[in-house]
Amino acid sequence: DEQAFRQLHLAMTDALDPKAAPQNYYAFYPYKNDGGYLTALVTTCQQQIQKLPSYQLVQSDTLRLAQLYSELQIYKHLDLSIREHKMVTWIDRHRNHYPQITGWEFAAATGSTLGMFMLCAAASDKTLTASTTTKISTAYFPWISGLHILLDYFIDAAEDQAGGDLNFVTYYSDETQMLSRLTLFTKQALLQTESLPQPSFHKIVVQGLLAMYLSDPKTKSPKEGSIKRMLLKTAGATTIFLYALCKLLRFKKAL
């Protein structure tokens, strides 16, 4: 139910707004008794972000990403009969702001919380500037966030199709387009890290995403395997090393 999901996800944006008063997040939801957990979680988040010396610089961007994330969750979990129409209508309201990516790639990028986490981490620096905040926002959305979720959907594509679940990579016309677009996101995500403070940290985030997802056993089929090899080649030696490390950790049941 759209109304129930929308009300429930107000908790996410309220948690990132120190001035927001807690609401009845379960007002339209069939399950209501959580023992006060969600309200306490919102209040705790509000208290903690107020301790970040530069939160005022990141608040608007963080709230924007949280709003987009919430909207995705609202629409993607609607009944199958209306889900795609609602998704397309929502995407069309935003896609002109991101001409380099498709509507479904935009939707994928909204599903990552990495940008929000990074902005909150940056807000712990009292010397943070508005310029750096903008650079972080631009790097993480849509490129790094998009790569994150596209990789997640890439490894789950067959499973999601079998279960009737929404999967954004299935909207690519064929494997050639899928490889082309995933390669673009890989290159852009790595490129974006170079403009950020401590670029090596952000680069290892991107490389780690590629290594972790592409080492998943679900990528063993010929189709996924071919795309995986090309993406690892594009990402370079460090990513290949991390990929091998992830494979070892998976073998030892540690990942």
C-alpha positions in Angstrom: 0.0 0.0 0.0 1.6 3.3 -1.2 0.2 5.4 1.7 1.5 2.9 4.3 5.0 2.8 2.8 5.1 6.5 2.4 4.2 7.1 6.0 6.6 4.5 7.2 9.6 5.9 5.3 9.1 9.4 6.8 11.2 7.9 9.6 14.2 8.0 7.3 14.0 11.7 6.4 12.9 12.6 10.0 16.0 10.9 11.3 18.2 13.2 9.2 16.4 16.4 10.2 17.2 17.5 13.8 14.1 19.7 13.9 11.6 17.1 12.7 9.0 15.9 15.3 8.5 12.1 15.5 5.3 11.0 13.8 3.1 7.9 13.9 5.1 6.1 11.2 2.8 3.0 11.4 -0.4 5.0 11.0 -1.4 3.1 7.8 0.6 0.0 8.3 -1.0 -3.2 9.5 1.9 -3.9 12.0 2.0 -1.2 14.6 3.5 -2.4 17.8 7.3 -2.3 17.7 7.7 -1.3 21.4 8.7 2.2 20.4 11.8 1.0 18.5 11.4 3.1 15.4 10.6 6.4 17.2 13.6 5.8 19.5 15.8 5.1 16.4 14.7 8.4 14.8 15.3 10.3 18.0 18.7 8.7 18.5 19.8 9.6 14.9 18.7 13.2 15.4 20.7 13.4 18.6 23.8 12.0 17.0 23.8 14.1 13.8 23.6 17.2 15.9 27.0 16.3 17.2 28.5 16.5 13.7 30.2 19.9 13.5 29.5 20.4 9.8 26.1 18.7 9.5 24.4 21.9 8.4 26.6 21.8 5.2 25.5 18.3 4.2 21.9 18.2 5.5 20.1 19.3 2.3 22.0 16.8 0.1 21.6 14.0 2.7 17.9 14.6 2.9 17.6 14.7 -0.9 19.2 11.3 -1.1 17.1 10.0 1.7 14.0 11.2 0.0 14.9 9.6 -3.3 15.8 6.3 -1.5 12.4 6.4 0.3 10.5 7.0 -2.9 12.2 4.1 -4.6 11.3 1.8 -1.7 7.7 3.0 -1.8 7.2 2.4 -5.6 9.3 -0.8 -6.0 7.2 -2.7 -3.4 3.8 -1.9 -4.9 1.6 -4.5 -6.4 3.0 -5.8 -9.7 0.0 -4.5 -11.6 0.8 -0.9 -10.9 4.5 -1.0 -10.0 6.1 -0.3 -13.3 3.7 2.5 -14.2 4.3 4.2 -10.9 8.1 3.8 -11.2 8.2 5.3 -14.7 6.1 8.3 -13.7 8.4 8.9 -10.7 11.6 8.5 -12.8 10.3 10.9 -15.4 10.1 13.7 -12.8 13.9 13.4 -12.2 15.6 12.0 -15.3 16.2 15.4 -17.0 18.6 16.2 -14.2 20.8 13.2 -15.2 21.1 13.1 -19.0 24.1 10.7 -19.0 22.1 7.8 -17.5 18.9 6.0 -18.3 15.8 6.3 -16.1 16.3 2.8 -14.7 19.9 3.6 -13.9 18.7 6.6 -12.0 16.3 4.4 -10.1 19.2 2.0 -9.3 21.3 4.9 -7.9 18.6 6.0 -5.6 18.7 2.6 -3.9 22.2 3.0 -2.4 22.8 4.6 1.0 26.5 5.1 0.4 26.1 8.8 -0.5 24.3 9.4 2.7 26.9 7.6 4.8 29.7 9.4 3.1 28.1 12.9 3.6 27.5 12.1 7.3 31.1 10.9 7.7 32.4 14.1 6.0 30.2 16.2 8.4 32.4 15.0 11.3 35.2 17.3 9.8 34.8 20.8 11.2 36.8 22.2 8.3 34.4 20.8 5.7 33.5 23.2 2.9 30.4 23.6 0.7 32.6 22.9 -2.3 33.8 19.5 -0.9 30.2 18.7 0.0 29.1 19.2 -3.6 32.0 17.1 -4.9 31.0 14.2 -2.7 27.4 14.4 -3.7 28.2 14.5 -7.4 30.7 11.7 -7.2 28.5 9.4 -5.2 25.2 10.2 -7.0 24.7 8.9 -9.5 28.0 7.2 -10.3 29.3 5.4 -7.2 25.8 4.7 -5.9 24.6 3.6 -9.3 27.5 1.2 -9.7 26.8 -0.2 -6.2 23.2 -1.1 -6.9 23.6 -2.1 -10.6 26.2 -4.7 -9.4 23.8 -5.9 -6.8 21.0 -6.3 -9.4 23.5 -7.9 -11.8 24.3 -10.8 -9.6 20.6 -11.3 -8.7 19.1 -10.9 -12.1 18.2 -14.6 -12.8 16.9 -15.0 -9.2 14.8 -11.9 -9.4 13.3 -12.8 -12.8 12.3 -16.2 -11.4 10.7 -14.6 -8.4 9.0 -11.8 -10.3 11.0 -9.1 -8.5 12.0 -5.8 -10.0 15.5 -5.8 -11.4 16.9 -2.8 -13.1 19.6 -4.5 -15.2 16.9 -6.6 -17.0 15.8 -3.3 -18.7 19.0 -3.4 -20.8 18.2 -4.5 -24.3 20.9 -7.2 -24.4 24.2 -8.4 -22.9 26.2 -6.0 -25.0 24.3 -3.0 -23.7 24.6 -4.3 -20.2 28.4 -4.6 -20.4 28.7 -1.2 -22.0 26.7 0.5 -19.3 28.3 -1.3 -16.4 31.7 -0.5 -17.9 30.7 3.2 -18.1 29.6 3.2 -14.4 32.8 1.5 -13.4 35.0 4.0 -15.3 33.0 7.0 -14.0 32.9 5.8 -10.4 36.7 5.4 -10.4 37.2 8.7 -12.2 34.9 10.6 -9.7 37.1 9.5 -6.8 40.0 11.5 -8.1 38.3 14.8 -7.4 37.6 14.0 -3.7 39.7 14.6 -0.6 41.5 11.4 0.3 40.9 9.9 -3.2 42.5 6.6 -2.3 39.8 5.9 0.3 37.0 6.5 -2.1 38.8 4.5 -4.8 39.1 1.5 -2.5 35.3 1.8 -1.8 34.6 1.4 -5.6 37.2 -1.3 -6.0 35.9 -3.2 -3.0 32.3 -3.0 -4.4 33.4 -4.6 -7.6 35.5 -7.2 -5.9 32.8 -8.2 -3.4 29.9 -8.4 -5.9 31.8 -10.0 -8.8 33.2 -12.7 -6.5 29.7 -13.8 -5.7 29.1 -17.4 -6.8 26.0 -16.2 -8.7 28.4 -14.8 -11.4 29.6 -18.3 -12.5 27.3 -18.7 -15.4 28.8 -18.0 -18.9 26.8 -14.8 -19.3 27.7 -13.3 -16.0 31.2 -14.7 -16.2 32.0 -12.9 -19.4 30.7 -9.6 -18.2 32.6 -10.1 -14.9 35.9 -10.7 -16.6 35.6 -7.5 -18.7 34.6 -5.4 -15.7 37.6 -6.6 -13.6 39.9 -5.9 -16.6 38.4 -2.4 -16.8 38.8 -1.8 -13.0 42.5 -2.8 -12.9 45.0 -4.7 -10.9 44.0 -3.6 -7.4 40.4 -4.7 -8.0 41.6 -8.0 -9.4 43.7 -8.5 -6.2 40.7 -7.7 -4.0 38.5 -9.9 -6.1 40.9 -12.8 -5.5 40.9 -12.0 -1.8 37.1 -12.0 -1.7 37.1 -15.4 -3.5 39.4 -16.8 -0.8 37.2 -15.4 2.0 34.1 -16.9 0.4 35.9 -20.3 0.1 36.7 -20.1 3.9 33.1 -19.1 4.6 34.2 -15.7 6.0 32.3 -13.6 3.5 
